[in-house]
Amino acid sequence: MSEILTDQVRIMGSTPKLIFDVGSHTGATTIEYLNAFPLAHVVAFEPEPDNLITVREALSRYSDRCTVLTSALAAEDGTATFHVNSHNGTHSLLPIGDTKFWAAPEKEVRRISVQTRSLDSIARERGIDAIDIVKMDIQGGELEALKGASGLLSREAISLLALEVEFQELYANQPLFWDIASYLRGFGYSFFKLYEPYFNQQNPNILCWGDAIFLSPQMLR
């Protein structure tokens, strides 16, 4: 079990009932959550069609505890251009930015139109009052997705956020760690810890990205 998931288990215990895995990719992280939190229902998000096939196959045996949604999370409901890149873990609502900070060369191979949804809209539609854990790995789209959860955040209705965060603009004009931390701080959410920091291969003094946990005010009281 990864350090970030180990900490989520330690912080949350066995109580989580609802987890959102935003950016399921191949379904591997969704399965990790299902195994780590046996009482939880996990909602997996994957908008890219090829990845979606893989996710559905991987999660088929968990159909009683898992829901797969095909929308991309954003600040509001609508449609948007989705950039499909040469590596299936790098697709994004944002175009590729400064490639010198990437681990390997990548290029855009096509663009598709995807439906976007906000977390607040999904919560209202499904009668969801609270979410125990929201994990996001959506390649620079995290802040816009968090803006779409302002209602949930203002009510402290998300207990723990596990986010991929960037420290360099891997994607064009993407928000960085400090932008996300500042936005969440406005709702009283606190940065807990950074995991798996990746440093630039050419200059190890440059931190490029990592994963971060943020905790709601109620988790600190």
N, C-alpha and C positions, 0 to 999 in steps of 0.2 A: 504494500500500500504506500502511495506517495506521501511525502511529508505534509503537503497541503491537505490531503484527504484525511490523514491521521489527525491533524489538528482540528478539522471540522468534526470528526467523530468525538474527539475529546471535548470540544467546546459545546457541541449540541447534544451529546449523549445519544440515547436510543429513541428520543422523543419525536424527531422530525416525521411529519406526515405528508408534507408536500415539498417537492424539490423541482426547480426549473433548471434544466440543462440546456442553455442557449448556445448553440453551435455544437451539436452532437457529433458532427464530422462523420465518424465511422460507427458510432454507437458505443465505443469502448468506455468513454467516461460515464455514459449513462448507465452501463452495466456495473461499473465501479460503485456508483451511487446506490443502485438497486441492491448490491451485495452488502455495502457498508451500512445501509439503513433499511433493514428488512421490513419495517412497518410503513415505509414511505411509498407514495405514488410519485413517479417521476414523469414530468412533461418534457419531452425532448423536442428541440427546434432544429430543423435542417432544411434550408430553402433550395439548395443546389440539387438538381434532379439526380445526377449520378451518385452523389453522396447519400441522397435520400433512399435510393434502392438498397445501398449497403446497410444503412441504419435500420430500415424496416426488416431486413433479413436478420440482422444481428439481434434485434429486440423482439422478434416474433414469439419467442418462448416466454417472454415477460408481458404478454398482452394484457394480463389481468392487473398489472401494476404499472403500466407505462402507456402514455399517450404520445403520439408523434404528430407534431404540427409542422406545416410546410412554410410558414411565414417567416420573414426576416423581422427581427425586432427593431423598432425605430422610435422616433419621438411621437409619431402619430400614424393612424391608419391610412393606407393609400397604396400606391405602387412606386417602385423605384428601379433604377438600373443596378444590376448586380454584376460585378466584375469576376469572371471565372478565369482563374490563372492556371499556370502549368503544373503547380503542386496543389493537390486537392485539399490541403489544409490551409491555403492562403486566400481563398475566395473572400470577397469583401464588397460591401456597398461603396467602398472608396477605391479609387484607382491606385496602382502601385506608386510609391513615392521614391525615396532615395535608396537605391538598391545596394549602396555600399554598406548599409547596416544590416542587410539580410544575411542569413546563414549560408544561402546558396542562390545562384542566379534564378530569377523567376521572370515570367512574362505573362501578359494577358493574352488569353487565347480566344475569348469571345465575351459578349455581353448578353445578358438575358434580363427580362422584366420579371420582378417578383412582387408578391403582395407583402406589404409591411403592416405590422400591427404594433400597438403599444401595449406594454404590460398592464397599464391601468384599464385599457379597453378589454383585454382578455379577462382580467379579473372581474370586471363588471359583468361581462357576458356569461361567465361560468360561475358567478356567485362566490368568488374566492375572497375571503376576508383577510387572509394572511398566508405568507409563503415562508417556510422555514429557511430554505437556502436557495439563492439564485446564483448559478454559475454562468459566467459569460466568457466565451472565447470566440469573438466575432470580428477579429482582425481590424481594430480601429473603430468599430461601431459602438463600443461600449457606452460612451457618454451619451450619444443620441438615444440609445435604448434606455438608459437611466433617466433621461429627461421624460421619456414616455412612462416612467414609473413614479412620477412626482407625487401622485396621490397616495400610492402605497408607502413611499418613503416618508411623506409628511405624517403619516399615521404610525410610523415605525412598524409597518406591517411586514417588512422583510427583515428577518433576524440576522442573517449572515449573507454577505456578498463575496463570492470568490471570482475574481476578475483577472483576465489577462490585461496587463498594462504595458504600454510602450514608453520608452524614454527618448526615443528618436523617431522621426517621421518616416516610418516604413511605408506608410500610405500617405497620399497627398493630403496635406492640411489636416491630418488627424489630430484629435486631442491626445495629450500625453498624460502621464501619471498625475502630474500636479493639477491638471484641469479636472480630472476625475475626483481626486482627493478633495479639492476645493468645493466642487459641486456637492459631494456627499457630506462634507463638513457643514454645509448650509442646513442640512436636515439633522445634524447631530451625530452622524455616523463617523466612526473613528477608524483610522488605519491601524491594523493589528500587526501584519508581518508580510515581508516579501519572500517569495519562494522561487527557486530555480532561476536566478538571474543569469541572463545571457550577455556576455561581453563580446565586443567586436573582435573578429579574428585577426584583423590587421593592427588594431590598437586596443589592447586589453584594458586600457584606462577608460574606455567608452562603454557604459552600460546601455544596452539596446532594449531589452524587454525582460519581463518576469511575470509572475503571478502574484496577486495580492489578495489578502482577506481584509474586509471592512466589516465592522460590527455595529449593530444598531444601538441607540442609547439604552434601550431596555436590557441589552445583553451586558452592559457595563454597570448597571445599577444593582 
